[in-house]
Amino acid sequence: MSKKIAIIGGGNLGTAIAEGLIKSKYCKPQDITITKRNLVTLKHLKDKGVNITSDNLSAIKKSNLIILAIKPFQVKEVLASIKSGLTPRHIVASVITGVLISDILDSLKKKIPVCRVMPNTAISIQQSMTCLSFSHSTSTQIDFVKELFSNLGKVVVIDEKYMDAATVLGACGTAYAMRYIRANIQGGIEIGFDAATANLIAAQTVKGAAELLLQKGSHPEQEIDKVTTPKGCTIAGLNEMEHRGFSSSLIKGIATSYEKIVKG
């Protein structure tokens, strides 16, 4: 399939996807078109060779993958503006939180291949965790979308009913991890490090811990056991964190975010 891509919506996520695609060299910058009403904020992408425009319809006509990266309240208006140009050769990929595949198909009134995509902002550095759900898509189209997002991080295909949960764990999860790292930095400063050194140690330690799980396929408790010696400082710190509600507060935060998405 042709690697012509239109990103409808040049906000934070839309531009992050474009930047990730350029860095991965999955496609040429000139094969990407990104749309936004205020084109001034997209100048850095234009300078790299990306096509920028405020005309959504013209953007999709020269693309085969259409990535919807807009706000939920813009969906009906944007789909109405592009549906005349959509054909079965197009694949519509939505990264819009809370908008179902059926909502998109109802607005389009066409049997178009549609998939929901839930990445996170690490997509700009090719380190996203991206969840995918498909409808009316051929195996070739599914493989095409999976290959594209695999160039931007890890990919998993899930049932659409789990997409809200994936949003919390994979997208909101970035903020949760950042909050942990920030607290780690604050603790590092309290025990004597300057901010820059504490930042480096905390971030690299978290990156290394995650890589242990990804590369070895081990359970977190297995890796914890390797660094907790009897009467040692690690177990003392872990136990104090648990006494303060570390795990329970994190689990409650995840559940609260999920409830917010589901109930609105």
C-alpha positions, 0 to 999 in steps of 0.5 A, a space after each residue: 500500500 502507498 504510504 501517503 498519510 493525512 493527519 487531520 488535526 495538528 495539535 500535540 498528538 497529531 504533530 507527535 505522530 508526524 514527528 515520529 514518522 519522520 524520525 522512524 523514516 517509515 515514510 518521506 516527509 513529503 508523503 505526510 500532510 497535516 491539517 490545522 486552521 492555524 498553520 503558523 504552529 506547524 512551521 517546524 514540520 513544513 521546514 522538514 518537508 511535511 505538507 501543511 494545509 487548512 483544507 481537510 478535503 484536499 489532504 485526504 484526496 492525496 492520501 490513503 491513511 487518514 489519521 483523525 487527531 482532533 477533539 471529540 466535539 469536532 468529529 461530526 463537523 470534520 467528518 462531514 467536511 471529508 466524507 465526500 472524498 472518502 472511498 474504500 481505498 482509504 483507511 480512517 484511523 481515529 486517535 480520538 478519546 471516547 469516540 467509537 468506531 460505530 460513531 464514525 461509521 454513522 457519521 460517514 454513512 459509508 462502509 469505510 475501513 476504520 480503526 481506533 488507535 490509542 497511542 501515547 505522547 512517546 510516539 514522537 520518539 518512537 516509544 509509544 504503547 499503541 493499542 489498535 481496534 479494527 472494523 471493516 478492514 482487510 488483513 492487508 489494511 490491518 497489517 499496514 496500520 500495525 506496521 506503521 505504528 510498530 515503527 513508532 513503538 510497541 503495538 497490541 491489537 485489542 477488542 474495542 470494548 477495552 479501548 477506554 481501559 487502554 487509554 487510562 493504562 497506556 496514555 494517562 499512564 505516561 502522566 502517572 509515570 512522570 509523577 513517580 519520576 518527579 517524586 523520585 527526583 524530589 527525594 533525590 534532591 532531599 538526600 543530596 543530589 542536584 536536580 539535573 543529576 537526580 533527574 538523570 538517575 531517576 529517569 534512566 532507572 525507570 527506563 532500565 526497569 521497564 526494559 527488564 520487563 519488556 526484554 526478559 518477559 519477567 514479572 515485576 515481583 521477580 525483579 523486585 526480589 533481586 534487589 531486596 536483601 534481608 534487613 536491607 534498605 530497599 525492603 525498608 523503603 518499599 514497606 514504608 511506601 506501602 504503609 503510606 498507601 503507594 500501591 493502593 493510591 496508584 490503583 485508585 487513581 487508575 480506577 478513578 480515571 477510568 470512571 471519568 472516561 466511562 461516566 463522563 
